[in-house]
Every structure is written in C-alpha cells, then in structure tokens.
Amino acid sequence: MADSSLTLEIDPELAESLRARAEAAGQSVEDYALHRLRDDTVEARGLREASAAYYDELDQICQETLRTGGVPWEQVQARLRNFGKPR
C-alpha cells in the first residue's frame, strides 16, 4: 500500500507565522494547518459551484453593455479624475 502522507517544507518565516496562529487558536500546528487546508478546500468547492451563476450574471452585464453602448469613455474619464475627492 502506498504511503498517503505528505511532508511540506516551508520557509522559517511562514513556519513561525503558522506556529503563532496555531497557538492563538489553541491548536497544535498540525491540527491548525489541517483545519485551514480543509476549510480552504471547502471554500474552493463552493466557489466553483457559484462560478456558473457569477459568470452568467457577468455575461448579462456584458450583453446589456453591448446592447446599450455602455458608459461613454469621456464620462468614465471625468469620474476617474474625481475619484476619491470630496464632492
């Protein structure tokens, strides 16, 4: 039977950050890392499932822009010049 474990080598700065976060969470480094990896994997799956709806909405926005001509470039430029400035 093949060994299913995996060993990662990380730089000292990242290792210290991982240790500190695990300690703050009251977990061992291994448990903390495993929980984070599992959480990230679940999030990634959710993102993939949600992506179709997101891209459908984005496509609708693009189709509307093509149909109406969108916002004139001059208007975009004027808004960008004033971006972040008080009104």
MOPAC internal coordinates of N, CA, C and O (Angstrom, degrees):
PM7 1SCF
backbone

  N    0.0000 0     0.00 0     0.00 0    0    0    0
  C    1.4447 1     0.00 0     0.00 0    1    0    0
  C    1.5237 1   108.92 1     0.00 0    2    1    0
  O    1.2310 1   120.73 1   -42.88 1    3    2    1
  N    1.3193 1   116.22 1   137.12 1    3    2    1
  C    1.4586 1   121.36 1  -178.91 1    5    3    2
  C    1.5273 1   110.24 1   -74.32 1    6    5    3
  O    1.2310 1   121.11 1   -32.63 1    7    6    5
  N    1.3119 1   115.49 1   147.37 1    7    6    5
  C    1.4588 1   121.46 1   176.70 1    9    7    6
  C    1.5193 1   108.18 1   -74.80 1   10    9    7
  O    1.2310 1   120.05 1   -55.00 1   11   10    9
  N    1.3176 1   117.50 1   125.00 1   11   10    9
  C    1.4649 1   120.23 1  -176.82 1   13   11   10
  C    1.5197 1   112.75 1   -98.38 1   14   13   11
  O    1.2310 1   119.80 1  -174.52 1   15   14   13
  N    1.3272 1   117.98 1     5.48 1   15   14   13
  C    1.4596 1   119.31 1   179.15 1   17   15   14
  C    1.5203 1   110.38 1   -81.97 1   18   17   15
  O    1.2310 1   121.34 1   -16.74 1   19   18   17
  N    1.3065 1   115.05 1   163.26 1   19   18   17
  C    1.4551 1   121.57 1  -178.22 1   21   19   18
  C    1.5190 1   107.95 1  -139.47 1   22   21   19
  O    1.2310 1   120.64 1   -43.89 1   23   22   21
  N    1.3034 1   116.39 1   136.11 1   23   22   21
  C    1.4549 1   121.28 1   177.19 1   25   23   22
  C    1.5179 1   107.95 1  -115.57 1   26   25   23
  O    1.2310 1   120.68 1   -51.75 1   27   26   25
  N    1.3363 1   116.30 1   128.25 1   27   26   25
  C    1.4547 1   121.48 1   178.44 1   29   27   26
  C    1.5136 1   109.82 1  -109.32 1   30   29   27
  O    1.2310 1   120.86 1   -39.14 1   31   30   29
  N    1.3057 1   115.97 1   140.86 1   31   30   29
  C    1.4573 1   120.67 1   172.46 1   33   31   30
  C    1.5191 1   107.62 1  -106.22 1   34   33   31
  O    1.2310 1   120.88 1   -54.08 1   35   34   33
  N    1.3406 1   115.92 1   125.92 1   35   34   33
  C    1.4527 1   120.47 1   179.64 1   37   35   34
  C    1.5179 1   109.27 1  -124.90 1   38   37   35
  O    1.2310 1   120.92 1   -22.52 1   39   38   37
  N    1.3176 1   115.84 1   157.48 1   39   38   37
  C    1.4599 1   119.40 1  -177.53 1   41   39   38
  C    1.5295 1   110.01 1   -70.17 1   42   41   39
  O    1.2310 1   120.31 1   -22.22 1   43   42   41
  N    1.3326 1   117.01 1   157.78 1   43   42   41
  C    1.4737 1   120.97 1  -176.58 1   45   43   42
  C    1.5295 1   114.48 1   -57.18 1   46   45   43
  O    1.2310 1   119.72 1   143.08 1   47   46   45
  N    1.3141 1   118.14 1   -36.92 1   47   46   45
  C    1.4650 1   120.98 1  -179.84 1   49   47   46
  C    1.5252 1   110.87 1   -64.65 1   50   49   47
  O    1.2310 1   120.57 1   135.50 1   51   50   49
  N    1.3176 1   116.51 1   -44.50 1   51   50   49
  C    1.4616 1   120.43 1   178.90 1   53   51   50
  C    1.5271 1   110.24 1   -67.73 1   54   53   51
  O    1.2310 1   120.15 1   141.69 1   55   54   53
  N    1.3177 1   117.31 1   -38.31 1   55   54   53
  C    1.4647 1   121.27 1   178.56 1   57   55   54
  C    1.5192 1   110.60 1   -61.54 1   58   57   55
  O    1.2310 1   119.99 1   136.88 1   59   58   57
  N    1.3143 1   117.63 1   -43.12 1   59   58   57
  C    1.4688 1   121.13 1   179.39 1   61   59   58
  C    1.5265 1   110.73 1   -65.35 1   62   61   59
  O    1.2310 1   120.38 1   139.43 1   63   62   61
  N    1.3236 1   116.87 1   -40.57 1   63   62   61
  C    1.4581 1   120.60 1   177.26 1   65   63   62
  C    1.5307 1   110.12 1   -62.04 1   66   65   63
  O    1.2310 1   120.37 1   137.96 1   67   66   65
  N    1.3169 1   116.90 1   -42.04 1   67   66   65
  C    1.4612 1   121.88 1   179.05 1   69   67   66
  C    1.5314 1   110.17 1   -64.05 1   70   69   67
  O    1.2310 1   120.25 1   136.72 1   71   70   69
  N    1.3221 1   117.13 1   -43.28 1   71   70   69
  C    1.4700 1   120.95 1   178.12 1   73   71   70
  C    1.5340 1   111.01 1   -60.97 1   74   73   71
  O    1.2310 1   120.71 1   134.50 1   75   74   73
  N    1.3268 1   116.25 1   -45.50 1   75   74   73
  C    1.4575 1   120.54 1  -178.32 1   77   75   74
  C    1.5276 1   111.25 1   -63.79 1   78   77   75
  O    1.2310 1   120.23 1   137.58 1   79   78   77
  N    1.3027 1   117.17 1   -42.42 1   79   78   77
  C    1.4674 1   120.43 1   179.95 1   81   79   78
  C    1.5234 1   111.29 1   -67.20 1   82   81   79
  O    1.2310 1   120.78 1   140.15 1   83   82   81
  N    1.3291 1   116.11 1   -39.85 1   83   82   81
  C    1.4651 1   120.10 1   178.21 1   85   83   82
  C    1.5228 1   110.40 1   -63.56 1   86   85   83
  O    1.2310 1   120.81 1   135.94 1   87   86   85
  N    1.3205 1   116.06 1   -44.06 1   87   86   85
  C    1.4616 1   120.25 1   179.29 1   89   87   86
  C    1.5298 1   110.84 1   -62.22 1   90   89   87
  O    1.2310 1   120.44 1   136.78 1   91   90   89
  N    1.3285 1   116.76 1   -43.22 1   91   90   89
  C    1.4678 1   120.95 1   179.39 1   93   91   90
  C    1.5309 1   111.33 1   -63.27 1   94   93   91
  O    1.2310 1   120.67 1   148.71 1   95   94   93
  N    1.3245 1   116.33 1   -31.29 1   95   94   93
  C    1.4640 1   121.19 1   179.58 1   97   95   94
  C    1.5242 1   111.82 1   -85.65 1   98   97   95
  O    1.2310 1   120.49 1   174.00 1   99   98   97
  N    1.3449 1   116.67 1    -6.00 1   99   98   97
  C    1.4616 1   120.68 1  -179.37 1  101   99   98
  C    1.5127 1   112.59 1    71.94 1  102  101   99
  O    1.2310 1   120.51 1  -147.88 1  103  102  101
  N    1.3205 1   116.64 1    32.12 1  103  102  101
  C    1.4616 1   121.24 1  -178.44 1  105  103  102
  C    1.5211 1   109.88 1  -126.31 1  106  105  103
  O    1.2310 1   121.52 1   -17.50 1  107  106  105
  N    1.3344 1   114.70 1   162.50 1  107  106  105
  C    1.4596 1   118.32 1   171.36 1  109  107  106
  C    1.5237 1   107.84 1   -72.03 1  110  109  107
  O    1.2310 1   120.78 1   -19.86 1  111  110  109
  N    1.3114 1   116.11 1   160.14 1  111  110  109
  C    1.4668 1   120.19 1   179.26 1  113  111  110
  C    1.5277 1   110.00 1   -58.57 1  114  113  111
  O    1.2310 1   120.71 1   136.40 1  115  114  113
  N    1.3289 1   116.24 1   -43.60 1  115  114  113
  C    1.4625 1   120.42 1  -178.43 1  117  115  114
  C    1.5298 1   111.68 1   -62.43 1  118  117  115
  O    1.2310 1   120.86 1   132.90 1  119  118  117
  N    1.3557 1   115.96 1   -47.10 1  119  118  117
  C    1.4723 1   118.89 1  -179.80 1  121  119  118
  C    1.5247 1   111.35 1   -63.75 1  122  121  119
  O    1.2310 1   121.01 1   137.62 1  123  122  121
  N    1.3254 1   115.66 1   -42.38 1  123  122  121
  C    1.4616 1   119.49 1  -179.94 1  125  123  122
  C    1.5259 1   110.50 1   -61.13 1  126  125  123
  O    1.2310 1   120.46 1   132.46 1  127  126  125
  N    1.3271 1   116.73 1   -47.54 1  127  126  125
  C    1.4726 1   120.82 1  -179.17 1  129  127  126
  C    1.5301 1   110.79 1   -62.14 1  130  129  127
  O    1.2310 1   120.36 1   137.02 1  131  130  129
  N    1.3345 1   116.92 1   -42.98 1  131  130  129
  C    1.4635 1   119.80 1   179.39 1  133  131  130
  C    1.5219 1   111.56 1   -63.27 1  134  133  131
  O    1.2310 1   120.30 1   137.09 1  135  134  133
  N    1.3426 1   117.02 1   -42.91 1  135  134  133
  C    1.4667 1   119.39 1   178.33 1  137  135  134
  C    1.5240 1   111.44 1   -62.56 1  138  137  135
  O    1.2310 1   120.52 1   137.41 1  139  138  137
  N    1.3112 1   116.61 1   -42.59 1  139  138  137
  C    1.4682 1   119.87 1   179.18 1  141  139  138
  C    1.5296 1   110.84 1   -62.95 1  142  141  139
  O    1.2310 1   120.28 1   135.54 1  143  142  141
  N    1.3155 1   117.07 1   -44.46 1  143  142  141
  C    1.4669 1   120.17 1   179.40 1  145  143  142
  C    1.5222 1   111.03 1   -62.79 1  146  145  143
  O    1.2310 1   120.73 1   137.40 1  147  146  145
  N    1.3208 1   116.21 1   -42.60 1  147  146  145
  C    1.4730 1   118.93 1   178.68 1  149  147  146
  C    1.5200 1   111.02 1   -64.63 1  150  149  147
  O    1.2310 1   120.13 1   136.62 1  151  150  149
  N    1.3339 1   117.36 1   -43.38 1  151  150  149
  C    1.4627 1   120.47 1   178.27 1  153  151  150
  C    1.5175 1   111.12 1   -60.84 1  154  153  151
  O    1.2310 1   120.31 1   135.73 1  155  154  153
  N    1.3260 1   117.00 1   -44.27 1  155  154  153
  C    1.4637 1   121.02 1   179.79 1  157  155  154
  C    1.5218 1   111.13 1   -63.05 1  158  157  155
  O    1.2310 1   120.41 1   142.46 1  159  158  157
  N    1.3243 1   116.82 1   -37.54 1  159  158  157
  C    1.4622 1   120.68 1   179.77 1  161  159  158
  C    1.5193 1   110.28 1   -66.39 1  162  161  159
  O    1.2310 1   120.29 1   138.03 1  163  162  161
  N    1.3254 1   117.05 1   -41.97 1  163  162  161
  C    1.4656 1   120.76 1   178.40 1  165  163  162
  C    1.5226 1   109.79 1   -64.35 1  166  165  163
  O    1.2310 1   120.17 1   136.51 1  167  166  165
  N    1.3323 1   117.28 1   -43.49 1  167  166  165
  C    1.4653 1   120.50 1   177.93 1  169  167  166
  C    1.5205 1   111.13 1   -60.22 1  170  169  167
  O    1.2310 1   120.39 1   137.28 1  171  170  169
  N    1.3307 1   116.85 1   -42.72 1  171  170  169
  C    1.4626 1   120.69 1  -179.01 1  173  171  170
  C    1.5270 1   110.27 1   -62.91 1  174  173  171
  O    1.2310 1   120.13 1   139.40 1  175  174  173
  N    1.3193 1   117.36 1   -40.60 1  175  174  173
  C    1.4655 1   120.18 1   177.53 1  177  175  174
  C    1.5187 1   110.25 1   -61.81 1  178  177  175
  O    1.2310 1   120.36 1   136.25 1  179  178  177
  N    1.3245 1   116.91 1   -43.75 1  179  178  177
  C    1.4588 1   121.11 1   179.18 1  181  179  178
  C    1.5085 1   111.40 1   -62.59 1  182  181  179
  O    1.2310 1   120.80 1   141.10 1  183  182  181
  N    1.3193 1   116.08 1   -38.90 1  183  182  181
  C    1.4586 1   120.12 1   178.48 1  185  183  182
  C    1.5184 1   110.94 1   -63.01 1  186  185  183
  O    1.2310 1   120.62 1   136.62 1  187  186  185
  N    1.3083 1   116.42 1   -43.38 1  187  186  185
  C    1.4662 1   119.24 1   179.93 1  189  187  186
  C    1.5253 1   110.71 1   -62.42 1  190  189  187
  O    1.2310 1   120.85 1   139.65 1  191  190  189
  N    1.3385 1   115.98 1   -40.35 1  191  190  189
  C    1.4601 1   119.51 1   180.00 1  193  191  190
  C    1.5252 1   110.86 1   -67.75 1  194  193  191
  O    1.2310 1   120.48 1   143.90 1  195  194  193
  N    1.3242 1   116.69 1   -36.10 1  195  194  193
  C    1.4544 1   120.64 1  -179.13 1  197  195  194
  C    1.5229 1   112.29 1   -80.64 1  198  197  195
  O    1.2310 1   120.16 1   163.08 1  199  198  197
  N    1.3138 1   117.30 1   -16.92 1  199  198  197
  C    1.4522 1   120.89 1  -175.10 1  201  199  198
  C    1.5199 1   112.88 1   -60.26 1  202  201  199
  O    1.2310 1   119.91 1   141.02 1  203  202  201
  N    1.3197 1   117.77 1   -38.98 1  203  202  201
  C    1.4619 1   120.06 1  -178.70 1  205  203  202
  C    1.5267 1   110.22 1   -60.26 1  206  205  203
  O    1.2310 1   120.10 1   135.30 1  207  206  205
  N    1.3287 1   117.41 1   -44.70 1  207  206  205
  C    1.4611 1   120.70 1   179.29 1  209  207  206
  C    1.5258 1   110.68 1   -66.09 1  210  209  207
  O    1.2310 1   120.69 1   139.44 1  211  210  209
  N    1.3247 1   116.28 1   -40.56 1  211  210  209
  C    1.4663 1   120.59 1   179.31 1  213  211  210
  C    1.5232 1   110.40 1   -61.41 1  214  213  211
  O    1.2310 1   120.60 1   132.81 1  215  214  213
  N    1.3341 1   116.46 1   -47.19 1  215  214  213
  C    1.4591 1   119.92 1  -177.77 1  217  215  214
  C    1.5217 1   111.98 1   -70.64 1  218  217  215
  O    1.2310 1   120.02 1   150.14 1  219  218  217
  N    1.3243 1   117.56 1   -29.86 1  219  218  217
  C    1.4661 1   119.89 1   173.93 1  221  219  218
  C    1.5223 1   110.22 1   -63.43 1  222  221  219
  O    1.2310 1   120.80 1   135.38 1  223  222  221
  N    1.3439 1   116.08 1   -44.62 1  223  222  221
  C    1.4673 1   120.05 1   179.05 1  225  223  222
  C    1.5245 1   110.76 1   -64.86 1  226  225  223
  O    1.2310 1   120.42 1   137.97 1  227  226  225
  N    1.3237 1   116.80 1   -42.03 1  227  226  225
  C    1.4591 1   120.90 1   178.31 1  229  227  226
  C    1.5260 1   110.57 1   -62.27 1  230  229  227
  O    1.2310 1   120.23 1   139.46 1  231  230  229
  N    1.3203 1   117.17 1   -40.54 1  231  230  229
  C    1.4550 1   121.20 1   178.39 1  233  231  230
  C    1.5343 1   110.89 1   -64.05 1  234  233  231
  O    1.2310 1   120.41 1   141.00 1  235  234  233
  N    1.3308 1   116.82 1   -39.00 1  235  234  233
  C    1.4672 1   120.18 1   177.63 1  237  235  234
  C    1.5282 1   110.76 1   -63.14 1  238  237  235
  O    1.2310 1   120.50 1   139.12 1  239  238  237
  N    1.3319 1   116.66 1   -40.88 1  239  238  237
  C    1.4633 1   120.52 1   178.14 1  241  239  238
  C    1.5304 1   109.89 1   -63.06 1  242  241  239
  O    1.2310 1   120.35 1   136.80 1  243  242  241
  N    1.3228 1   116.94 1   -43.20 1  243  242  241
  C    1.4674 1   120.55 1   179.48 1  245  243  242
  C    1.5221 1   111.49 1   -64.47 1  246  245  243
  O    1.2310 1   120.37 1   137.34 1  247  246  245
  N    1.3300 1   116.90 1   -42.66 1  247  246  245
  C    1.4634 1   120.36 1   178.81 1  249  247  246
  C    1.5291 1   110.95 1   -62.20 1  250  249  247
  O    1.2310 1   120.56 1   138.89 1  251  250  249
  N    1.3398 1   116.53 1   -41.11 1  251  250  249
  C    1.4671 1   120.83 1   177.80 1  253  251  250
  C    1.5259 1   110.23 1   -62.81 1  254  253  251
  O    1.2310 1   120.42 1   138.95 1  255  254  253
  N    1.3184 1   116.80 1   -41.05 1  255  254  253
  C    1.4624 1   121.21 1   179.60 1  257  255  254
  C    1.5212 1   110.75 1   -64.37 1  258  257  255
  O    1.2310 1   120.51 1   137.70 1  259  258  257
  N    1.3213 1   116.62 1   -42.30 1  259  258  257
  C    1.4713 1   119.87 1   178.29 1  261  259  258
  C    1.5294 1   110.81 1   -64.53 1  262  261  259
  O    1.2310 1   120.37 1   141.20 1  263  262  261
  N    1.3283 1   116.90 1   -38.80 1  263  262  261
  C    1.4563 1   121.60 1  -178.04 1  265  263  262
  C    1.5348 1   111.50 1   -69.60 1  266  265  263
  O    1.2310 1   120.16 1   138.89 1  267  266  265
  N    1.3407 1   117.30 1   -41.11 1  267  266  265
  C    1.4648 1   120.47 1  -174.26 1  269  267  266
  C    1.5188 1   113.40 1   -96.21 1  270  269  267
  O    1.2310 1   120.13 1   167.28 1  271  270  269
  N    1.3046 1   117.36 1   -12.72 1  271  270  269
  C    1.4656 1   120.21 1  -177.58 1  273  271  270
  C    1.5108 1   113.28 1    92.30 1  274  273  271
  O    1.2310 1   120.07 1   171.63 1  275  274  273
  N    1.3346 1   117.47 1    -8.37 1  275  274  273
  C    1.4571 1   120.81 1   176.25 1  277  275  274
  C    1.5155 1   113.08 1    70.18 1  278  277  275
  O    1.2310 1   121.04 1    21.73 1  279  278  277
  N    1.3097 1   115.61 1  -158.27 1  279  278  277
  C    1.4649 1   122.42 1  -178.88 1  281  279  278
  C    1.5246 1   107.74 1   -94.18 1  282  281  279
  O    1.2310 1   119.85 1   -49.41 1  283  282  281
  N    1.3257 1   117.90 1   130.59 1  283  282  281
  C    1.4636 1   120.28 1   179.11 1  285  283  282
  C    1.5381 1   111.21 1   -59.65 1  286  285  283
  O    1.2310 1   120.77 1   -38.92 1  287  286  285
  N    1.3237 1   116.14 1   141.08 1  287  286  285
  C    1.4593 1   122.38 1  -177.31 1  289  287  286
  C    1.5266 1   112.10 1   -56.14 1  290  289  287
  O    1.2310 1   119.76 1   142.95 1  291  290  289
  N    1.2838 1   118.06 1   -37.05 1  291  290  289
  C    1.4617 1   121.41 1  -179.64 1  293  291  290
  C    1.5298 1   110.92 1   -61.91 1  294  293  291
  O    1.2310 1   120.76 1   141.29 1  295  294  293
  N    1.3214 1   116.16 1   -38.71 1  295  294  293
  C    1.4592 1   120.50 1   178.80 1  297  295  294
  C    1.5350 1   110.43 1   -68.60 1  298  297  295
  O    1.2310 1   120.40 1   140.16 1  299  298  297
  N    1.3145 1   116.85 1   -39.84 1  299  298  297
  C    1.4699 1   121.06 1   176.91 1  301  299  298
  C    1.5260 1   109.81 1   -61.98 1  302  301  299
  O    1.2310 1   120.13 1   133.16 1  303  302  301
  N    1.3293 1   117.35 1   -46.84 1  303  302  301
  C    1.4642 1   121.63 1   179.33 1  305  303  302
  C    1.5291 1   111.28 1   -57.57 1  306  305  303
  O    1.2310 1   120.45 1   134.37 1  307  306  305
  N    1.3275 1   116.74 1   -45.63 1  307  306  305
  C    1.4588 1   120.84 1  -179.39 1  309  307  306
  C    1.5280 1   110.85 1   -61.69 1  310  309  307
  O    1.2310 1   120.45 1   138.73 1  311  310  309
  N    1.3151 1   116.75 1   -41.27 1  311  310  309
  C    1.4647 1   120.06 1   179.54 1  313  311  310
  C    1.5277 1   110.77 1   -67.95 1  314  313  311
  O    1.2310 1   120.14 1   141.62 1  315  314  313
  N    1.3187 1   117.34 1   -38.38 1  315  314  313
  C    1.4566 1   120.70 1   178.86 1  317  315  314
  C    1.5381 1   111.42 1   -65.69 1  318  317  315
  O    1.2310 1   120.45 1   142.20 1  319  318  317
  N    1.3175 1   116.74 1   -37.80 1  319  318  317
  C    1.4757 1   120.07 1   178.47 1  321  319  318
  C    1.5242 1   110.80 1   -61.43 1  322  321  319
  O    1.2310 1   120.29 1   147.12 1  323  322  321
  N    1.3211 1   117.04 1   -32.88 1  323  322  321
  C    1.4561 1   121.75 1  -176.90 1  325  323  322
  C    1.5341 1   112.65 1   -97.52 1  326  325  323
  O    1.2310 1   120.15 1  -177.25 1  327  326  325
  N    1.3114 1   117.31 1     2.75 1  327  326  325
  C    1.4530 1   121.31 1  -176.89 1  329  327  326
  C    1.5293 1   110.49 1   -60.16 1  330  329  327
  O    1.2310 1   120.93 1   -53.08 1  331  330  329
  N    1.3270 1   115.83 1   126.92 1  331  330  329
  C    1.4498 1   121.14 1   177.91 1  333  331  330
  C    1.5064 1   115.19 1    84.73 1  334  333  331
  O    1.2310 1   120.49 1   174.40 1  335  334  333
  N    1.3063 1   116.66 1    -5.60 1  335  334  333
  C    1.4619 1   120.05 1   178.81 1  337  335  334
  C    1.5164 1   109.49 1   -91.73 1  338  337  335
  O    1.2310 1   120.45 1   -32.11 1  339  338  337
  N    1.3361 1   116.74 1   147.89 1  339  338  337
  C    1.4718 1   118.04 1   178.04 1  341  339  338
  C    1.5221 1   110.61 1   -65.35 1  342  341  339
  O    1.2310 1   120.79 1   -32.12 1  343  342  341
  N    1.2937 1   116.10 1   147.88 1  343  342  341
  C    1.4750 1   120.90 1  -179.54 1  345  343  342
  C    1.4892 1   111.89 1   -85.69 1  346  345  343
  O    1.2310 1   120.10 1   180.00 1  347  346  345

